Amino acid sequence: MQIRRAAHRGHADHGWLKTWHTFSFASYHDPQWVQHGGLRVLNDDLIAPHSGFPTHPHHEMEIITYPVAGELTHTDSMGHSQKIRPGVVQVMSAGTGLTHGEFNRGDATARIIQCWIIPNERGLRPRYSQKQFDPAERVNHLRPLVSGDGREGTLVIGADALLSESLLEPGHSLSMQLGSGRLGWLQIVSGSLLANGDELATGDGLALSAGETLELAAHEADAQLLFFDLAG
């Protein structure tokens, strides 16, 4: 088990975009934190009102966008034009290549967490999908969002990974056991909790190895979290 503190992440301020990088990204490089299993990118982005990411390309990556606050308008080279907001999860399988843009047309700052996972296969046709999830289903439970096999109504990506979320209320706990050959990553979206007795707060992450057990307990306030179960 290894803690990745929020304050130690890479950071860039582009004016319209303030971004924090858990793993090496763009001009930020940390040889100790390049990736965790297939989880290659985990960025926490704040996007100013009336601004956004101009159209740009991706290829050979599974991209998950988890909105936390505000609303973005997504457009891409496959003809999609969609809005994403908290409760909606978006996935793109970039495959042989696509272009897309995300724009904040609102008057409030938008926050998203964007994750890139290395695909199982290269050379596949690009795909896009999104889904609205019921926020009540995550309260004090791990609710699956994205997987490689579509289990439990999850969005599908081309990688051996399972992304789940939870909103853990004070006095409640969760327990997880990683299987053989699996890796785990816990990301605190907001709030604070105890993870195997260690205090974690907004922006903190935790890397887990095969066979490890994770005990989570919220004690002072709600804790919103993401958990990745990844191939080792």
C-alpha positions in Angstrom: 0.0 0.0 0.0 1.4 3.4 -1.0 -0.2 6.8 -0.5 -0.1 9.5 -3.2 -0.8 12.8 -1.4 -2.7 15.5 -3.3 -0.1 18.1 -2.6 2.6 16.0 -4.3 0.9 15.6 -7.6 1.9 17.5 -10.7 0.1 20.8 -11.3 -0.3 23.2 -14.2 -2.3 26.5 -14.3 -3.2 27.5 -17.8 -5.6 30.2 -16.7 -8.8 28.7 -18.1 -7.6 25.2 -16.9 -6.2 24.3 -13.5 -5.1 20.6 -13.5 -3.5 18.2 -11.1 -1.7 15.0 -12.4 -1.5 11.9 -10.3 0.7 10.3 -12.9 3.3 11.7 -15.4 1.4 13.7 -18.0 2.4 16.3 -20.6 5.4 18.3 -19.3 5.1 16.8 -15.8 7.2 13.7 -15.3 7.8 11.7 -12.1 9.6 8.4 -12.6 8.1 7.0 -9.4 4.5 7.8 -10.6 4.3 6.9 -14.3 1.3 4.6 -14.1 -0.3 1.9 -11.9 -1.0 -1.2 -13.8 -3.0 -0.1 -16.8 -4.0 3.1 -15.2 -1.9 5.6 -17.1 -3.5 9.0 -16.5 -5.6 10.4 -13.6 -6.1 14.1 -14.0 -8.3 16.3 -11.8 -9.3 19.3 -13.9 -11.0 22.7 -13.1 -12.3 24.3 -16.3 -13.3 28.0 -16.1 -16.7 29.3 -17.3 -17.0 29.9 -21.1 -13.8 28.0 -21.9 -12.7 24.4 -22.6 -10.5 21.9 -24.4 -10.3 22.7 -28.1 -10.6 19.8 -30.5 -7.6 17.5 -30.1 -6.7 13.9 -31.1 -6.4 10.6 -29.1 -5.5 7.1 -30.2 -5.1 3.7 -28.6 -6.4 4.6 -25.2 -9.5 4.0 -23.1 -10.7 7.4 -21.7 -13.1 7.8 -18.8 -14.5 11.2 -17.8 -16.1 11.5 -14.4 -17.8 14.9 -13.9 -17.8 16.3 -10.4 -19.3 19.8 -10.8 -20.7 21.9 -13.6 -21.5 20.9 -17.1 -19.4 20.3 -20.3 -20.5 20.0 -23.9 -18.7 17.2 -25.7 -18.3 17.0 -29.5 -16.2 14.5 -31.5 -15.3 13.3 -34.9 -17.8 10.5 -34.7 -20.7 13.1 -34.8 -21.6 13.1 -31.1 -22.7 16.2 -29.3 -23.6 15.5 -25.7 -23.7 17.2 -22.3 -22.0 15.7 -19.3 -22.6 16.6 -15.7 -22.4 15.0 -12.3 -24.1 11.6 -12.3 -23.1 11.0 -16.0 -20.1 9.0 -16.8 -18.5 9.2 -20.3 -16.2 6.6 -22.0 -14.3 6.8 -25.2 -12.3 4.0 -26.8 -9.9 6.0 -29.0 -8.8 3.0 -31.0 -7.3 3.9 -34.4 -8.0 7.6 -33.7 -10.6 10.2 -32.9 -10.8 13.9 -32.2 -12.9 15.6 -29.6 -13.4 18.8 -27.6 -15.0 19.6 -24.2 -16.4 23.1 -23.5 -17.8 24.7 -20.4 -20.7 26.9 -21.7 -21.9 27.7 -18.2 -21.2 30.5 -15.7 -19.7 28.2 -13.0 -16.4 26.4 -12.9 -16.6 22.7 -14.0 -14.6 20.0 -12.4 -13.9 16.6 -14.0 -11.7 13.6 -13.2 -10.3 12.1 -16.4 -8.7 8.7 -16.5 -6.8 6.9 -19.3 -6.5 3.2 -19.2 -4.2 1.2 -21.6 -6.4 -1.0 -23.9 -6.1 -4.8 -24.3 -5.9 -4.5 -28.1 -4.7 -2.0 -30.6 -6.2 -1.1 -33.9 -9.9 -1.2 -32.9 -12.6 1.1 -34.2 -13.2 4.2 -32.0 -16.4 4.1 -29.8 -18.2 6.6 -27.6 -20.8 6.1 -24.9 -22.2 7.8 -21.8 -24.7 6.9 -19.1 -26.6 8.6 -16.3 -26.3 6.7 -13.0 -28.7 7.0 -10.0 -26.7 8.8 -7.2 -28.6 6.9 -4.5 -27.1 3.6 -5.6 -23.6 4.7 -4.5 -24.5 5.7 -1.0 -22.5 3.5 1.4 -21.9 0.9 -1.4 -19.4 0.4 -4.2 -21.4 0.9 -7.3 -19.7 -0.3 -10.6 -19.6 2.3 -13.4 -17.2 1.0 -16.1 -15.8 -2.4 -16.8 -14.3 -4.6 -19.6 -17.3 -6.9 -19.7 -20.4 -4.8 -19.1 -21.3 -6.3 -15.8 -24.2 -4.8 -13.7 -25.1 -2.3 -16.4 -21.6 -0.7 -16.6 -20.2 1.2 -19.5 -17.8 -1.0 -21.5 -14.1 -0.3 -22.3 -11.6 -2.4 -24.0 -9.5 -3.1 -20.9 -9.4 -5.5 -18.0 -10.5 -2.9 -15.4 -13.4 -2.2 -13.2 -14.2 1.4 -12.0 -16.6 1.9 -9.1 -17.7 4.8 -7.0 -19.1 5.3 -3.5 -20.4 8.1 -1.3 -19.5 7.0 2.2 -21.4 8.6 5.0 -20.0 9.2 8.5 -20.2 6.0 10.6 -20.2 3.8 7.5 -17.4 1.6 6.2 -16.4 -0.5 3.2 -14.1 -3.5 2.9 -12.3 -4.7 -0.3 -10.0 -7.6 -1.0 -7.9 -7.6 -4.2 -7.6 -10.9 -5.9 -4.4 -12.6 -7.2 -2.9 -10.7 -10.1 -5.0 -7.6 -9.5 -4.0 -4.0 -8.6 -6.1 -1.4 -6.9 -6.2 2.4 -6.9 -8.3 4.5 -4.6 -9.0 8.2 -5.4 -10.6 10.6 -3.0 -12.9 12.9 -5.0 -14.1 14.9 -2.0 -14.2 14.7 1.8 -12.0 12.5 3.9 -11.9 9.0 5.3 -9.6 6.5 7.0 -8.0 3.9 4.7 -6.5 1.1 6.7 -6.2 3.6 9.5 -4.5 6.4 7.4 -6.3 9.7 6.9 -7.0 10.5 3.3 -8.6 13.7 2.0 -9.7 15.3 -1.3 -7.2 14.6 -4.1 -5.3 11.9 -2.2 -4.7 8.5 -3.8 -3.8 5.0 -2.6 -2.0 2.3 -4.6 -2.7 -1.3 -3.7 -1.0 -4.6 -4.7 -2.4 -8.0 -5.3 -4.0 -9.7 -2.3 -4.1 -6.6 -0.2 -7.2 -5.7 1.9 -8.6 -2.2 2.1 -10.8 -1.1 5.0 -12.4 2.3 4.5 -14.3 4.3 7.2 -15.9 7.8 7.0 -15.8 9.6 10.3 -16.4 13.3 10.1 -18.0 14.1 6.7 -19.2 12.4 3.5 -16.4 10.9 1.4 -16.8 10.6 -2.3 -14.4 8.1 -3.9 -13.4 6.2 -7.0 -11.9 2.7 -6.9 -10.1 1.0 -9.8 -9.6 -2.8 -9.9 -7.0 -3.4 -12.5 -5.1 -6.2 -14.1 -1.7 -6.6 -12.5 
